[in-house]
Amino acid sequence: MADPTPKWRRRGMVGRLIFIGLFLLFVLMPLYWMFITSIKPSDDYLAVPPVWFPKAPTIVHYTAALFAYRGMQGLINSLVISVAATILSALFGTMMAYSLARFGTGGRHLSFWVLSQRFLPPIAVVLPIFLIYRNFGLHDTHVGLIIAYTVFTLPVTVWMMFAYFRGLPRSMEDAALVDGCTRWQAFWRVAVPLSAPGIVAAAVFAFIACWTEFFFALILTSRAAFTLPTVFRAFLGFQGAQYGEASALAIVSLVPSIMLGVLAQKHLVRGLTLGAVRG
């Protein structure tokens, strides 16, 4: 029996499959090469032809990156700082976005002004922040970096939640007010549960921004509160680069983001499609 699908449609399907295959190759190939480099012996780094499958895999680069280069300490610092800053950003951002969406706090243009603060390049403010932190004893502390990251991610969190709250109907909150709830109770018992997908989406973006941030951590920390991205500086020296250790630490740094994305996938997709894309 002949295939009833028109030729132009079959060609379109083949074209889409080819495009998807090339896109996956473009995305996954660097990750594969980074993983292979992390388990290669040092002699295989610059081998010609390239070694695609090492004959003697090793984990020595992981132990060196985590312990000899203090990658484990950087990992712990990054987790503590990123989680704390994400929680604060989601908490303050949700309350501020609710005030903007429901009460019009600050007028029509305050919400865009908040977002515009994210347009400011970090290099324009990092020196004043450094001087303030040094005078108040916040330089090279977890608290100082948590404050900086909270302020750094707050504009995007507010903007995403502002769009989400504008898309939520007021009827359930009004019903709660009629039943005797205060505005504060209506916010926590009605608005926050309904906006949970949006909060999760905003928190994921805030966490990734904190987890991968390098410039503030480079200037505002030195020995005690340094984060994982700053550890990569140690792998570049005058005598060469430590490709295996750098690749191993990069693989380790991907694990929290991937786990967070998998755990929050349901809420993340819903939050982006129902709230964050509305303008």
N, C-alpha and C positions, 0 to 999 in steps of 0.2 A: 504494500500500500504506500502510495506516494506521501511524502511529508507535506501537509497542508500549509506549513509556515512559509510565508513569502521569502524570497531570496534576500531582499533588503533587510528584513527583520533578522534573519539568521546572521547576516554579515554584521549587523549592529550588535548582536549578542556576542559574536566572536571578538569584535572590536572592544567591547566592554570588558570581556574576560582578559584580553591581552593587556588592556590599560590597568586593570586591577592587579594582574600578575606583576607588571612592571613597577607599580606603586608599592606593592608588598616587598618586592625585591629591594627597592630603593630604601624602604624603611627598616627592613629586618637585616639587611646585609651588614650595616655598621654594627648593629647589636651582636650579630653572630661573630664578626671579626673581633669585636672587643672581648667577647667571652672566650674565644679561642686564644687570643693573646694573653688572657689572664691565666691560662693553664699551660701555656707553652714553656718549654725550657728557654733560657735566655739565648742560646745559640740559634734558635729558630726564628728570632724576631725579623732579621733582615735576610733570611735565606732566599736564594733564587734557584728555582721558582718558589713562590710563597708556599708555606706549609699550611694547608687547609685543615688537616686532621693530625694533630701531634701524636707521635708514636708513644711518647712517655709523658702523659699529662702529669702536672704537679700542682699542688696547692700552696707551694712555698711563697708565691707572690701574695696570696691572701693573708697569710700569717705576718709577712713582712709589712704589708700595707696597714694592717690593723694594729700591730703592736710596735714594730720598729719605727714606723713613721707616725705613731700616735693617732692612727685612723679611728681606733675604737673610741678614744676620748672625744674626737671630733664628732663621731656618730652619736654618742650619748648627748653631747652638748646640742647638736642640731635637733635631736628628738625633743629634748626638754624645751628648748627655745621655740621651735616651730609649733609644737602642740600648745604651749601656753599662749603664744601670740595668736594662733588660730582661734582658740577659745575666746580670747578677749576681743578679737576683731569681729567674730560672729556675734558675740553678745552685744557689744556696743553698736555694731553696724545694724543689727536687727532693730534695736530700740530707736536708733536715729532714723532709719528708713521708715519705720512705722509712723514716727512723728511727722516726717515729711509727707508721707502718702495720705495720712488720715486728717491731719490738722493743718497742712500747708505751712509748716513752720519755716520761717525765713523768706516766705514769698515764693514766687514762681521759679526763680533762678538759683536758689540755694543748692538744689540737688545737682545741677550742672557745675556749680562752683566747687562743690565737694569733689566731683569727678575730675575737675580740672587740676586739682592738687596732685593727682597722679601723673599729670603731664610734666610736672616739674622734674628735671633730671636730678638724680641723687647727688651728682657731683656739685650741684649748686648749694646744697644744704649740709653736706657731710662735714665740712670744716667747722661751721658754727656749732653743729651738734657735738663734734669732737671736743671743742673748747668748753662747751657747757658740761659735758660728761666729765671732763677732767677736773673741772672746778667743783663738781658735786660728788665726785668719787664713783661715778657710774661707768667709767672707762674699763673695759675688759671685765665686765660683769654680765651675768645672765640677765639680770633685771634691766640693765641698760639696753641690751640687744632686743629683749622682749618688747620694751616700750617703742624702740625704733621700728621694729617689724610690725607692731600693731598699728602705728600711725601710717606706715608705708602701705599696708594692705587695706586699711579702713575705707578709703574712697571707693575701691572696686566693690567691696562688700556692701557698702551703703547703696551704691548704684544698682547692683543686682537685686537686692532686697526691696528697694524702692519700686522697681519695675514689677516685682512679684506682688507686693502688697497692693499696688494699683489694680492688678488683675483679679484680686480676691473680692468677692461680694461682701458688702457691709451687713447684709441681713442677719447673719449668724451672730455677729458682734452686737448688733442692735437688739437681737432677741435676748442675749445674755444680759445686757444692760436693763432691759425691761424686767427680767427675772430677779433683779436685785444685785447683780455684780457691779463692782466699780469698774472704771475704765482700765485700771491696772489689772484687775482680775480677768476682764474680757481679753486683754492682750495676752496674758500668760496662758489662760485656759482655752481660748478659742483661736486667736490669731496665730500664735506660735505653733500649735499642733498642725493647723491647716497649712502653714508655710514651711513645714519641716523639709520638704524636698528642696525648696529654694535655699534654706539655711545650709543644708548639706552641700549643695552645689557651690555656694559662696565660700563655705569653709574649705572645700577641696581646693578651690583656686587659691585661697589665702595660704593654705598649707604648702602647696607647690611653690608659690612665690617665696615663702619663707625658707623652704627647704633648699632651694636653688640659689638664693641670694648670695652674692659674693662681695660686692663693693662695700656695703656697710660693715660686714663682718671683717673685712680686711683692715678697715680704718679704725673701727671701734673696739677691736679685740687684739690681744697679742699672745698671751700664754695660758690664760685660765679659761676663757669663754670662747675660744676659737671654734668655728663650725667646720663641718665636713668639706664644703667647697674650698676653704682656704688651705686644707691639707695638700691639695694637688700641687701647690707651689713647690713642695719639697721634692717632687719627682723630676724637676727640671734643674739641672746643674751644669757646671762648666765642663764636666767630663762626659756628659751624655744624659739621656732621658731614661727613666725607669718605666719602660712601657708596660711591663707585666704588672707592677705594683699599681700604676695608674689605672690600668684596665680592671684590675681586681677591685679596687676601691670604687670605681665607677659602677661596676656590677652590683656591689653591696649598696650603693646609694640609690639604685633603682628599686630595691625591694620595698621600702616603705611606701613609695608612690604607687607602685603596682598593687600592693595589698590594699591600700586605701581606695584606689579606683575600683578594684573588684568588690570590696565590701560595700561601697557606696554607689555601685553602678545603677541600681534601681532608682534611688532617690536622685542621683546626679542627672540621669537622662530626663526624668520627670521635671526636675527643677529647671533645667535649661530650656525644655520645650514649653513649659507652662508659664514660667515667670520671667526668666532672664532675657528672653528674646522680645518681650513686649516693650514698646517704647512709649 
